[in-house]
Amino acid sequence: MAVPGPCWFAAPRAGDIVWCRFPQRELSGPGPKPRTALVVRVGESNGHPVAEVAYGTSQKVDSLYAGEFAITPDDGAAFAASG
């Protein structure tokens, strides 16, 4: 992997929960509000580190649909491991 530039945080690992500025339809770049995301995979592209993430939310986690899950403080070790 190429040497990354300066950073303030440790590189993410698969399974980490991170903040991400997801693009929005009206904007050509990152959205204005950071949102939670689950790191699915990390690697590199053209010598630069990249992370594949899945969009997340902290809202309405009391009614989940098929394929959705919530990691809450009640989940103990899973919540702690998520960072």
ChimeraX attribute file (.defattr): number of C-alpha atoms within 10 A of each C-alpha:
attribute: neighborCount
match mode: 1-to-1
recipient: residues
	/A:1	10
	/A:2	10
	/A:3	8
	/A:4	10
	/A:5	7
	/A:6	6
	/A:7	7
	/A:8	5
	/A:9	6
	/A:10	6
	/A:11	12
	/A:12	17
	/A:13	16
	/A:14	14
	/A:15	16
	/A:16	16
	/A:17	21
	/A:18	18
	/A:19	15
	/A:20	18
	/A:21	15
	/A:22	16
	/A:23	13
	/A:24	11
	/A:25	8
	/A:26	7
	/A:27	9
	/A:28	8
	/A:29	11
	/A:30	12
	/A:31	15
	/A:32	11
	/A:33	10
	/A:34	12
	/A:35	15
	/A:36	17
	/A:37	20
	/A:38	22
	/A:39	20
	/A:40	15
	/A:41	15
	/A:42	14
	/A:43	12
	/A:44	11
	/A:45	10
	/A:46	8
	/A:47	11
	/A:48	12
	/A:49	15
	/A:50	14
	/A:51	17
	/A:52	12
	/A:53	20
	/A:54	13
	/A:55	14
	/A:56	17
	/A:57	11
	/A:58	10
	/A:59	7
	/A:60	8
	/A:61	13
	/A:62	7
	/A:63	9
	/A:64	10
	/A:65	7
	/A:66	5
	/A:67	5
	/A:68	9
	/A:69	12
	/A:70	15
	/A:71	15
	/A:72	13
	/A:73	10
	/A:74	8
	/A:75	10
	/A:76	10
	/A:77	10
	/A:78	13
	/A:79	14
	/A:80	11
	/A:81	10
	/A:82	16
	/A:83	10
